[in-house]
Amino acid sequence: VNFDATKNDKLSLAFYSGQDKVNFPFSDDAEFKLNYGNRTLSGNWTHIFNEKLFSNFVLTGSQYFNYPELELGGTPIERRNNIYDYSIKADLEYLPNEKHELAIGVWAGTLTIRLNDRFDNEPSFSSRSHSRYSSLYISDTWRPTEKWKIVSGLRSSYLSDGNYMRLEPRLSLEYKATDRIRLQTAYGRYNQYLTLITNEAFSGFDVWLTADDGVKPSFGDQFIIGAKTIPFEGFGFDV
């Protein structure tokens, strides 16, 4: 749903809900059931201060759920894994001149993970974790000439569980060789604060947990070299 409050203020509201169910009987007295999905509600406000300064604010709430159930010989084994995520995000974009586009933003939220296991209709395990996370970023898109575009940025991210703070630099270069060919290279570091605990017997019983004092966040360094070409009008090819 979109609404123009004023000529400089635009509001929108979005909702998504998805759910999948799987039933897999693999013998006369054994059956595996899986019920999983997610729901998301978000509100967005875009404000134009002037022709050089823009802002965007987003409020989001989401739930992910995974409910596997295994029945063996009339004995049910159940798991309930829920992830609740509530966040607010604010971005500012500033255009000082034709060569630069500056952006700065902040993102903060809470993450609640609940895990409950039942064996033969009796509770066997229960846990609840509550985490706070935040990030701050700044980036600059610089066009020194008509052929070159350089995007540089730095993001700082934080997770309360384990008191982890990480820096994530980003850099990308793009060269316009011709009107139809662009060459690109990029580097970025990315951190993952959620960890998937796998179950070797049934992947449906996999559990998402946050990093903590005993489990450090995972990270990856991404390097990209590529090319974009437009051999014909309306048709593109990336390598």
Backbone as CSV, one residue per row, in Angstrom:
resi,resn,N_x,N_y,N_z,CA_x,CA_y,CA_z,C_x,C_y,C_z
1,VAL,0.848,-1.179,0.000,0.000,0.000,0.000,0.888,1.236,0.000
2,ASN,0.676,2.148,-0.954,1.459,3.372,-1.070,0.560,4.588,-0.879
3,PHE,1.124,5.625,-0.235,0.357,6.834,0.020,1.288,8.038,-0.041
4,ASP,0.924,9.040,-0.853,1.676,10.289,-0.943,1.087,11.276,0.057
5,ALA,1.750,11.419,1.217,1.250,12.330,2.247,1.372,13.780,1.801
6,THR,2.530,14.141,1.268,2.775,15.459,0.678,3.640,15.244,-0.551
7,LYS,3.984,16.324,-1.231,4.836,16.179,-2.411,6.244,15.727,-2.032
8,ASN,6.612,15.890,-0.746,7.947,15.494,-0.290,7.937,14.299,0.660
9,ASP,6.765,13.735,0.914,6.663,12.616,1.852,5.849,11.484,1.240
10,LYS,6.467,10.300,1.197,5.803,9.123,0.659,5.804,8.026,1.722
11,LEU,4.635,7.416,1.937,4.470,6.357,2.928,4.067,5.060,2.235
12,SER,4.517,3.948,2.780,4.121,2.651,2.225,4.061,1.612,3.335
13,LEU,3.211,0.621,3.126,3.034,-0.477,4.072,3.007,-1.779,3.282
14,ALA,3.794,-2.765,3.733,3.882,-4.037,3.015,3.759,-5.199,3.989
15,PHE,3.111,-6.264,3.534,2.944,-7.469,4.353,3.169,-8.694,3.485
16,TYR,3.875,-9.678,4.058,4.102,-10.944,3.354,3.925,-12.100,4.328
17,SER,3.311,-13.164,3.855,3.159,-14.371,4.659,3.297,-15.585,3.753
18,GLY,4.165,-16.491,4.143,4.362,-17.710,3.367,4.508,-18.912,4.284
19,GLN,3.952,-20.037,3.869,3.993,-21.239,4.700,4.000,-22.473,3.810
20,ASP,4.821,-23.462,4.188,4.896,-24.722,3.458,4.729,-25.879,4.434
21,LYS,4.045,-26.910,3.979,3.848,-28.110,4.787,4.265,-29.331,3.973
22,VAL,4.980,-30.242,4.644,5.457,-31.466,4.003,5.107,-32.650,4.897
23,ASN,4.479,-33.667,4.334,4.202,-34.930,5.030,4.882,-36.056,4.264
24,PHE,5.739,-36.820,4.963,6.497,-37.871,4.294,6.444,-39.161,5.115
25,PRO,5.468,-40.046,4.838,5.446,-41.348,5.515,6.466,-42.280,4.859
26,PHE,7.420,-42.798,5.643,8.438,-43.664,5.037,8.367,-45.109,5.539
27,SER,7.352,-45.433,6.333,7.040,-46.826,6.677,5.643,-46.851,7.293
28,ASP,5.160,-48.038,7.637,3.805,-48.141,8.175,3.644,-47.409,9.503
29,ASP,4.693,-47.364,10.325,4.580,-46.732,11.641,5.567,-45.576,11.820
30,ALA,5.979,-44.964,10.715,6.926,-43.842,10.795,6.535,-42.768,9.782
31,GLU,6.553,-41.523,10.239,6.172,-40.412,9.370,6.925,-39.150,9.795
32,PHE,7.339,-38.383,8.793,8.017,-37.110,9.048,7.135,-35.979,8.524
33,LYS,6.902,-34.966,9.379,6.099,-33.805,9.007,6.927,-32.536,9.208
34,LEU,6.731,-31.597,8.310,7.460,-30.328,8.412,6.523,-29.178,8.064
35,ASN,6.481,-28.195,8.948,5.670,-26.993,8.756,6.576,-25.787,9.004
36,TYR,6.843,-25.007,7.965,7.763,-23.883,8.117,7.311,-22.710,7.248
37,GLY,7.785,-21.514,7.598,7.425,-20.330,6.824,7.880,-19.064,7.514
38,ASN,7.427,-17.939,6.999,7.785,-16.652,7.599,6.717,-15.617,7.294
39,ARG,6.666,-14.593,8.154,5.733,-13.479,7.997,6.499,-12.181,8.227
40,THR,6.198,-11.171,7.424,6.907,-9.888,7.530,5.928,-8.740,7.344
41,LEU,6.045,-7.733,8.213,5.275,-6.497,8.104,6.257,-5.335,8.178
42,SER,6.178,-4.415,7.214,7.114,-3.292,7.195,6.398,-2.005,6.793
43,GLY,6.868,-0.909,7.376,6.380,0.421,7.032,7.540,1.293,6.596
44,ASN,7.327,2.100,5.566,8.399,2.895,4.988,7.964,4.358,4.842
45,TRP,8.875,5.264,5.194,8.640,6.705,5.029,9.834,7.312,4.308
46,THR,9.584,7.886,3.151,10.614,8.575,2.372,10.335,10.067,2.393
47,HIS,11.350,10.852,2.769,11.205,12.310,2.854,12.269,12.978,1.998
48,ILE,11.849,13.954,1.206,12.759,14.735,0.368,12.935,16.101,1.017
49,PHE,14.142,16.366,1.537,14.412,17.667,2.143,14.565,18.739,1.069
50,ASN,15.366,18.425,0.057,15.578,19.303,-1.094,16.136,18.450,-2.224
51,GLU,16.563,19.088,-3.294,17.027,18.336,-4.458,18.362,17.632,-4.217
52,LYS,19.012,17.896,-3.097,20.300,17.276,-2.803,20.277,16.327,-1.608
53,LEU,19.221,16.359,-0.796,19.191,15.571,0.435,17.890,14.776,0.533
54,PHE,18.027,13.459,0.743,16.883,12.557,0.836,17.028,11.684,2.083
55,SER,15.909,11.212,2.604,15.948,10.304,3.752,14.935,9.186,3.563
56,ASN,15.225,8.057,4.212,14.331,6.908,4.145,14.346,6.190,5.498
57,PHE,13.158,5.923,6.041,13.029,5.261,7.338,12.153,4.014,7.169
58,VAL,12.592,2.910,7.765,11.871,1.642,7.627,11.717,0.982,8.995
59,LEU,10.487,0.608,9.328,10.183,-0.201,10.512,9.768,-1.595,10.036
60,THR,10.377,-2.629,10.616,10.106,-3.986,10.158,9.921,-4.932,11.340
61,GLY,8.948,-5.810,11.215,8.761,-6.902,12.163,8.573,-8.198,11.393
62,SER,9.259,-9.256,11.806,9.155,-10.514,11.073,9.221,-11.706,12.021
63,GLN,8.662,-12.807,11.572,8.712,-14.069,12.298,9.051,-15.185,11.325
64,TYR,10.050,-15.977,11.689,10.368,-17.211,10.967,10.056,-18.382,11.892
65,PHE,9.424,-19.418,11.362,9.099,-20.572,12.196,9.410,-21.862,11.454
66,ASN,9.805,-22.854,12.229,10.118,-24.172,11.694,9.630,-25.209,12.699
67,TYR,8.621,-26.008,12.294,7.986,-26.964,13.202,8.097,-28.379,12.616
68,PRO,9.222,-29.047,12.797,9.331,-30.433,12.327,8.764,-31.407,13.360
69,GLU,8.286,-32.541,12.872,7.747,-33.580,13.755,8.054,-34.946,13.152
70,LEU,8.597,-35.806,13.971,8.915,-37.171,13.551,8.164,-38.145,14.458
71,GLU,7.446,-39.073,13.842,6.701,-40.072,14.617,7.242,-41.454,14.295
72,LEU,7.728,-42.146,15.331,8.291,-43.488,15.171,7.558,-44.450,16.097
73,GLY,6.871,-45.405,15.516,6.166,-46.404,16.316,5.157,-45.809,17.268
74,GLY,4.501,-44.725,16.860,3.507,-44.082,17.697,4.068,-43.100,18.702
75,THR,5.392,-42.883,18.698,6.025,-41.930,19.615,6.401,-40.664,18.847
76,PRO,5.784,-39.527,19.157,6.093,-38.291,18.438,7.317,-37.578,19.027
77,ILE,8.141,-37.031,18.138,9.282,-36.179,18.497,9.062,-34.842,17.795
78,GLU,8.897,-33.777,18.562,8.524,-32.484,17.997,9.545,-31.405,18.345
79,ARG,9.636,-30.423,17.461,10.501,-29.260,17.703,9.779,-28.000,17.237
80,ARG,9.937,-26.926,18.021,9.383,-25.617,17.669,10.515,-24.594,17.718
81,ASN,10.892,-24.084,16.549,11.955,-23.079,16.453,11.357,-21.802,15.862
82,ASN,11.346,-20.715,16.653,10.798,-19.431,16.220,11.868,-18.348,16.313
83,ILE,11.900,-17.476,15.307,12.802,-16.321,15.311,11.954,-15.071,15.105
84,TYR,12.011,-14.154,16.067,11.276,-12.887,15.987,12.289,-11.749,15.828
85,ASP,12.107,-10.952,14.788,13.060,-9.885,14.467,12.294,-8.571,14.316
86,TYR,12.665,-7.563,15.132,12.052,-6.234,15.063,13.168,-5.205,14.900
87,SER,13.053,-4.345,13.886,14.159,-3.432,13.603,13.661,-2.097,13.064
88,ILE,14.547,-1.101,13.157,14.333,0.215,12.568,15.587,0.584,11.788
89,LYS,15.396,1.170,10.618,16.514,1.525,9.754,16.305,2.930,9.209
90,ALA,17.373,3.717,9.216,17.311,5.091,8.707,18.480,5.321,7.762
91,ASP,18.197,5.907,6.592,19.225,6.197,5.597,19.109,7.644,5.141
92,LEU,20.264,8.268,4.941,20.345,9.612,4.380,21.218,9.572,3.140
93,GLU,20.772,10.240,2.086,21.549,10.336,0.854,21.733,11.805,0.497
94,TYR,22.991,12.182,0.238,23.334,13.579,-0.035,24.094,13.661,-1.348
95,LEU,23.672,14.580,-2.213,24.307,14.774,-3.518,24.974,16.142,-3.535
96,PRO,26.243,16.253,-3.089,26.894,17.559,-3.017,27.197,18.152,-4.384
97,ASN,27.512,17.293,-5.365,27.809,17.748,-6.724,27.592,16.594,-7.692
98,GLU,27.941,16.809,-8.953,27.696,15.796,-9.973,28.629,14.594,-9.847
99,LYS,29.733,14.743,-9.140,30.719,13.672,-9.067,30.556,12.768,-7.849
100,HIS,29.850,13.218,-6.822,29.764,12.446,-5.582,28.315,12.206,-5.165
101,GLU,28.088,11.003,-4.598,26.833,10.647,-3.938,27.199,10.048,-2.581
102,LEU,26.884,10.756,-1.514,27.210,10.305,-0.165,25.988,9.665,0.488
103,ALA,26.221,8.589,1.228,25.126,7.905,1.923,25.595,7.505,3.313
104,ILE,24.711,7.645,4.278,24.986,7.229,5.648,23.711,6.618,6.212
105,GLY,23.877,5.606,7.047,22.693,4.945,7.575,22.965,4.231,8.879
106,VAL,21.891,3.965,9.601,21.970,3.231,10.857,20.834,2.213,10.892
107,TRP,21.112,1.076,11.485,20.138,-0.014,11.558,20.252,-0.645,12.944
108,ALA,19.142,-0.810,13.642,19.164,-1.387,14.985,17.915,-2.234,15.191
109,GLY,18.068,-3.267,15.996,16.916,-4.129,16.226,17.150,-5.140,17.331
110,THR,16.129,-5.949,17.552,16.194,-7.027,18.542,15.867,-8.348,17.864
111,LEU,16.492,-9.401,18.352,16.318,-10.733,17.789,16.021,-11.698,18.934
112,THR,14.869,-12.347,18.871,14.481,-13.320,19.895,14.328,-14.689,19.247
113,ILE,15.032,-15.669,19.794,14.979,-17.032,19.264,14.453,-17.964,20.354
114,ARG,13.412,-18.710,20.022,12.823,-19.667,20.959,12.935,-21.071,20.385
115,LEU,13.338,-21.992,21.239,13.483,-23.390,20.839,12.838,-24.277,21.899
116,ASN,11.887,-25.103,21.471,11.193,-26.017,22.384,11.120,-27.401,21.746
117,ASP,11.564,-28.406,22.488,11.501,-29.792,22.039,10.545,-30.579,22.928
118,ARG,9.845,-31.522,22.304,8.949,-32.422,23.041,9.213,-33.856,22.585
119,PHE,9.219,-34.770,23.553,9.386,-36.189,23.262,8.231,-36.956,23.896
120,ASP,7.502,-37.656,23.052,6.333,-38.426,23.511,5.351,-37.528,24.270
121,ASN,5.127,-36.321,23.687,4.181,-35.330,24.215,4.597,-34.725,25.556
122,GLU,5.861,-34.897,25.939,6.372,-34.296,27.167,7.523,-33.344,26.829
123,PRO,7.583,-32.151,27.475,8.690,-31.223,27.210,10.035,-31.862,27.545
124,SER,11.000,-31.761,26.617,12.329,-32.329,26.847,13.429,-31.268,26.825
125,PHE,13.165,-30.124,26.188,14.167,-29.052,26.152,13.470,-27.744,25.814
126,SER,13.955,-26.649,26.437,13.394,-25.329,26.161,14.474,-24.268,26.352
127,SER,14.557,-23.333,25.416,15.519,-22.234,25.540,14.953,-20.989,24.870
128,ARG,15.425,-19.841,25.349,15.017,-18.556,24.785,16.198,-17.599,24.869
129,SER,16.574,-17.014,23.743,17.669,-16.045,23.718,17.154,-14.725,23.162
130,HIS,17.662,-13.640,23.729,17.249,-12.303,23.309,18.506,-11.482,23.022
131,SER,18.651,-11.018,21.786,19.856,-10.296,21.371,19.495,-8.932,20.807
132,ARG,20.443,-8.026,20.917,20.335,-6.715,20.276,21.437,-6.603,19.226
133,TYR,21.094,-6.004,18.101,22.098,-5.817,17.052,21.970,-4.412,16.476
134,SER,23.041,-3.944,15.887,23.034,-2.616,15.271,24.148,-2.536,14.242
135,SER,24.026,-1.593,13.340,25.080,-1.341,12.364,25.011,0.111,11.912
136,LEU,26.165,0.618,11.513,26.302,1.986,11.019,27.176,1.938,9.781
137,TYR,26.762,2.624,8.719,27.565,2.585,7.499,27.677,3.978,6.888
138,ILE,28.714,4.136,6.075,28.906,5.344,5.284,29.516,4.919,3.954
139,SER,29.076,5.534,2.870,29.597,5.177,1.553,29.619,6.401,0.648
140,ASP,30.477,6.327,-0.346,30.617,7.416,-1.313,30.711,6.824,-2.709
141,THR,29.877,7.300,-3.605,29.958,6.942,-5.015,30.600,8.107,-5.755
142,TRP,31.779,7.864,-6.306,32.580,8.925,-6.931,32.746,8.626,-8.413
143,ARG,32.427,9.601,-9.245,32.613,9.502,-10.690,33.645,10.548,-11.114
144,PRO,34.946,10.201,-11.052,35.984,11.177,-11.397,35.962,11.579,-12.864
145,THR,35.572,10.639,-13.749,35.432,10.922,-15.172,34.170,10.231,-15.667
146,GLU,33.854,10.411,-16.930,32.678,9.765,-17.500,32.840,8.247,-17.585
147,LYS,34.079,7.766,-17.590,34.332,6.340,-17.755,34.465,5.587,-16.434
148,TRP,34.802,6.279,-15.354,35.081,5.607,-14.091,33.989,5.861,-13.049
149,LYS,33.674,4.804,-12.286,32.806,4.928,-11.108,33.434,4.129,-9.968
150,ILE,33.661,4.799,-8.836,34.307,4.183,-7.678,33.363,4.296,-6.482
151,VAL,33.030,3.152,-5.898,32.156,3.124,-4.721,32.963,2.575,-3.545
152,SER,33.110,3.373,-2.503,33.834,2.943,-1.305,32.929,3.112,-0.091
153,GLY,33.107,2.241,0.889,32.255,2.323,2.071,32.814,1.534,3.234
154,LEU,32.267,1.813,4.403,32.660,1.112,5.621,31.425,0.922,6.488
155,ARG,31.253,-0.304,6.960,30.130,-0.636,7.838,30.673,-1.193,9.158
156,SER,30.071,-0.752,10.248,30.385,-1.294,11.566,29.146,-2.005,12.091
157,SER,29.288,-3.271,12.499,28.149,-4.046,12.982,28.429,-4.555,14.393
158,TYR,27.344,-4.754,15.166,27.470,-5.128,16.580,26.378,-6.119,16.956
159,LEU,26.742,-7.096,17.800,25.790,-8.049,18.369,26.030,-8.122,19.869
160,SER,24.949,-7.998,20.656,25.090,-7.965,22.114,25.545,-9.309,22.682
161,ASP,25.061,-10.426,22.124,25.512,-11.745,22.581,26.987,-11.920,22.239
162,GLY,27.827,-12.004,23.245,29.257,-12.087,23.010,29.926,-10.741,22.866
163,ASN,29.114,-9.656,22.802,29.654,-8.299,22.676,30.579,-8.185,21.465
164,TYR,30.100,-8.670,20.313,30.911,-8.669,19.097,30.709,-7.372,18.314
165,MET,31.817,-6.777,17.874,31.776,-5.634,16.968,32.745,-5.912,15.821
166,ARG,32.282,-5.711,14.604,33.086,-6.018,13.434,33.037,-4.859,12.433
167,LEU,34.142,-4.675,11.697,34.217,-3.688,10.624,34.147,-4.406,9.285
168,GLU,33.409,-3.819,8.347,33.197,-4.440,7.043,33.476,-3.413,5.940
169,PRO,34.696,-3.381,5.400,35.004,-2.450,4.305,34.446,-2.949,2.974
170,ARG,34.136,-2.007,2.096,33.629,-2.323,0.753,34.321,-1.408,-0.260
171,LEU,34.623,-1.943,-1.436,35.210,-1.137,-2.508,34.865,-1.773,-3.842
172,SER,34.396,-0.960,-4.782,34.119,-1.459,-6.129,34.558,-0.430,-7.162
173,LEU,35.063,-0.925,-8.287,35.510,-0.084,-9.392,34.780,-0.517,-10.652
174,GLU,34.359,0.449,-11.433,33.705,0.158,-12.710,34.286,1.061,-13.786
175,TYR,34.664,0.445,-14.909,35.255,1.193,-16.025,34.396,0.992,-17.265
176,LYS,33.988,2.075,-17.864,33.169,2.033,-19.074,34.091,2.013,-20.281
177,ALA,34.373,0.799,-20.784,35.296,0.659,-21.908,34.697,1.224,-23.191
178,THR,33.434,0.887,-23.449,32.704,1.427,-24.594,31.273,1.688,-24.137
179,ASP,30.440,2.145,-25.049,29.036,2.370,-24.704,28.314,1.071,-24.364
180,ARG,28.867,-0.078,-24.788,28.206,-1.365,-24.567,28.971,-2.305,-23.632
181,ILE,30.163,-1.918,-23.192,30.979,-2.805,-22.362,31.437,-2.069,-21.104
182,ARG,31.218,-2.702,-19.942,31.678,-2.175,-18.654,32.461,-3.266,-17.927
183,LEU,33.621,-2.906,-17.403,34.465,-3.818,-16.640,34.337,-3.486,-15.158
184,GLN,34.286,-4.527,-14.307,34.044,-4.311,-12.886,34.957,-5.168,-12.025
185,THR,35.305,-4.642,-10.864,35.971,-5.410,-9.826,35.506,-4.880,-8.474
186,ALA,35.422,-5.771,-7.480,34.887,-5.352,-6.181,35.424,-6.254,-5.077
187,TYR,35.435,-5.695,-3.872,35.815,-6.448,-2.673,34.879,-6.047,-1.536
188,GLY,34.544,-7.013,-0.683,33.728,-6.715,0.489,33.898,-7.780,1.555
189,ARG,33.832,-7.359,2.803,33.842,-8.305,3.926,32.441,-8.342,4.533
190,TYR,31.973,-9.563,4.830,30.620,-9.747,5.341,30.663,-10.665,6.564
191,ASN,29.896,-10.309,7.601,29.820,-11.098,8.826,28.428,-11.695,8.981
192,GLN,28.377,-12.899,9.519,27.119,-13.607,9.743,26.998,-13.912,11.231
193,TYR,25.959,-13.339,11.861,25.775,-13.517,13.299,24.788,-14.628,13.639
194,LEU,24.160,-15.227,12.646,23.295,-16.384,12.861,24.036,-17.651,12.456
195,THR,23.863,-18.705,13.237,24.536,-19.977,12.982,23.494,-21.075,12.832
196,LEU,23.645,-21.894,11.798,22.738,-23.017,11.575,23.336,-24.276,12.201
197,ILE,22.640,-24.825,13.189,23.042,-26.084,13.818,22.328,-27.214,13.084
198,THR,23.095,-28.021,12.372,22.498,-29.048,11.521,22.274,-30.348,12.285
199,ASN,21.254,-31.079,11.839,20.939,-32.395,12.376,21.273,-33.420,11.300
200,GLU,22.196,-34.325,11.600,22.656,-35.273,10.590,21.569,-36.262,10.184
201,ALA,20.651,-36.566,11.083,19.615,-37.554,10.769,18.529,-36.963,9.872
202,PHE,18.010,-35.760,10.250,16.940,-35.119,9.490,17.242,-33.622,9.409
203,SER,17.429,-33.124,8.197,17.755,-31.700,8.037,16.602,-30.803,8.473
204,GLY,15.385,-31.344,8.516,14.250,-30.552,8.967,14.356,-30.132,10.418
205,PHE,15.205,-30.815,11.195,15.411,-30.474,12.600,16.568,-29.495,12.800
206,ASP,17.086,-28.911,11.722,18.134,-27.896,11.840,17.612,-26.695,12.621
207,VAL,18.501,-26.039,13.368,18.113,-24.942,14.255,18.997,-23.729,13.995
208,TRP,18.367,-22.546,13.950,19.103,-21.288,13.845,19.329,-20.718,15.240
209,LEU,20.592,-20.374,15.538,20.959,-19.743,16.799,21.886,-18.565,16.518
210,THR,21.967,-17.628,17.461,22.879,-16.499,17.294,24.268,-16.868,17.800
211,ALA,25.266,-16.131,17.300,26.612,-16.260,17.848,26.596,-15.807,19.306
212,ASP,27.527,-16.364,20.101,27.613,-15.971,21.513,29.058,-16.099,21.965
213,ASP,29.266,-16.171,23.281,30.632,-16.260,23.797,31.361,-17.500,23.295
214,GLY,30.635,-18.591,23.089,31.273,-19.834,22.667,31.331,-20.028,21.168
215,VAL,30.497,-19.322,20.423,30.448,-19.462,18.963,30.657,-18.090,18.337
216,LYS,31.809,-17.893,17.704,32.113,-16.601,17.105,31.342,-16.418,15.799
217,PRO,31.070,-15.177,15.406,30.420,-14.934,14.117,31.312,-15.419,12.977
218,SER,30.708,-15.934,11.948,31.461,-16.307,10.753,31.590,-15.090,9.845
219,PHE,32.602,-15.113,8.980,32.789,-13.992,8.066,33.347,-14.511,6.744
220,GLY,33.194,-13.700,5.725,33.727,-14.046,4.421,34.221,-12.812,3.695
221,ASP,35.295,-12.989,2.932,35.823,-11.938,2.066,35.443,-12.272,0.633
222,GLN,34.754,-11.360,-0.018,34.265,-11.596,-1.373,35.046,-10.744,-2.366
223,PHE,35.593,-11.394,-3.391,36.315,-10.710,-4.461,35.573,-10.976,-5.770
224,ILE,35.367,-9.931,-6.539,34.599,-10.050,-7.783,35.369,-9.389,-8.922
225,ILE,35.444,-10.074,-10.040,35.946,-9.506,-11.291,34.943,-9.885,-12.370
226,GLY,34.468,-8.923,-13.111,33.452,-9.231,-14.104,33.354,-8.202,-15.206
227,ALA,32.427,-8.469,-16.102,32.181,-7.574,-17.231,30.702,-7.605,-17.573
228,LYS,30.194,-6.459,-17.994,28.825,-6.337,-18.467,28.849,-5.858,-19.908
229,THR,28.006,-6.460,-20.712,27.925,-6.035,-22.103,26.471,-5.996,-22.554
230,ILE,26.181,-5.100,-23.458,24.851,-4.984,-24.061,25.029,-5.179,-25.562
231,PRO,25.045,-6.441,-26.034,25.281,-6.684,-27.459,24.175,-6.150,-28.356
232,PHE,22.928,-6.182,-27.842,21.795,-5.671,-28.601,20.932,-4.820,-27.681
233,GLU,20.171,-3.932,-28.247,19.287,-3.067,-27.474,18.269,-3.908,-26.701
234,GLY,18.199,-3.688,-25.379,17.266,-4.427,-24.549,17.753,-5.795,-24.116
235,PHE,19.004,-6.130,-24.407,19.560,-7.435,-24.050,20.918,-7.242,-23.393
236,GLY,21.117,-7.809,-22.192,22.377,-7.670,-21.474,22.987,-9.014,-21.146
237,PHE,24.306,-9.016,-20.973,25.032,-10.240,-20.650,26.116,-9.909,-19.636
238,ASP,26.118,-10.640,-18.492,27.104,-10.427,-17.425,27.996,-11.650,-17.284
239,VAL,29.278,-11.403,-17.022,30.245,-12.473,-16.787,30.918,-12.213,-15.450
